[in-house]
């Protein structure tokens, strides 16, 4: 008696949809990361850090004029670096997602 072996075949519709979705999401993540990692994005992140983190540092140091200056500078530097780090992470993740979708 003859023995037949059937191969499993996928038609690729779901795979193609996943590739398009992954490529699109990867592009959006990469674009957002590029904005955050740019000089303008880092500057805005630094200003936000100076406002939020600077206030926390200021009150942690006692709330005087010198503490406000130190808090603002430290908050700016921290916010700028955090924003750049998030931007680089998003760019890398978006690129990775696009590479998998091809």
C-alpha positions in Angstrom: 0.0 0.0 0.0 1.3 3.5 -0.9 2.0 5.9 1.9 1.5 9.6 1.3 2.9 12.4 3.3 1.1 15.7 3.4 3.1 18.9 4.1 1.8 21.6 6.2 1.3 24.8 4.3 0.6 28.2 5.6 -0.7 30.7 3.2 1.0 33.7 4.7 -1.9 36.1 5.1 -1.4 36.3 8.9 2.3 36.5 8.4 2.0 39.3 5.9 -0.3 41.2 8.2 2.1 40.7 11.1 5.0 42.0 9.0 3.0 45.1 8.0 2.0 45.8 11.6 5.5 45.2 12.9 7.1 47.4 10.2 4.6 50.2 10.9 5.0 50.0 14.7 8.7 49.8 14.3 8.7 52.9 12.1 6.7 54.8 14.6 8.9 53.8 17.5 12.0 54.6 15.6 10.6 58.0 14.6 9.6 58.9 18.2 13.0 57.7 19.4 14.8 60.0 16.9 12.8 63.0 18.1 13.6 62.3 21.7 17.3 61.7 20.9 17.6 64.9 18.9 19.1 68.1 20.4 15.7 69.7 20.6 14.2 66.6 22.3 17.0 66.5 24.8 16.6 70.2 25.5 12.9 69.8 26.2 13.6 66.8 28.4 16.2 68.8 30.3 13.7 71.6 30.9 11.1 69.1 32.2 13.8 67.5 34.4 14.8 70.9 35.7 11.2 71.6 36.6 10.3 68.2 38.2 13.5 66.8 39.4 14.9 70.2 40.3 12.0 70.9 42.6 12.5 67.6 44.4 16.3 68.2 44.7 15.7 71.7 45.9 13.4 70.6 48.7 15.6 67.7 49.6 18.5 70.2 50.1 16.5 72.6 52.3 14.8 74.9 49.8 17.2 77.8 49.8 18.3 79.9 46.8 21.5 77.9 46.4 19.5 74.6 46.6 17.2 75.8 43.9 20.1 76.6 41.6 21.8 73.3 42.3 18.4 71.4 41.9 17.6 73.1 38.6 21.0 72.4 37.1 21.0 68.8 38.3 17.5 68.3 37.2 18.3 69.7 33.7 21.3 67.4 33.3 19.4 64.3 34.5 16.3 65.1 32.4 18.4 65.6 29.3 20.3 62.3 29.7 17.1 60.3 30.6 15.4 61.7 27.5 18.3 60.8 25.3 18.5 57.3 26.7 14.8 56.7 26.2 15.2 58.0 22.6 18.1 55.7 21.8 16.2 52.7 23.3 13.1 53.4 21.2 15.2 53.8 18.1 16.9 50.5 18.7 13.7 48.7 19.5 11.9 50.1 16.5 14.8 49.0 14.2 14.7 45.6 15.7 11.0 45.3 15.1 11.4 46.4 11.5 14.2 43.9 11.0 12.1 41.1 12.2 9.2 42.1 10.0 11.1 41.9 6.7 
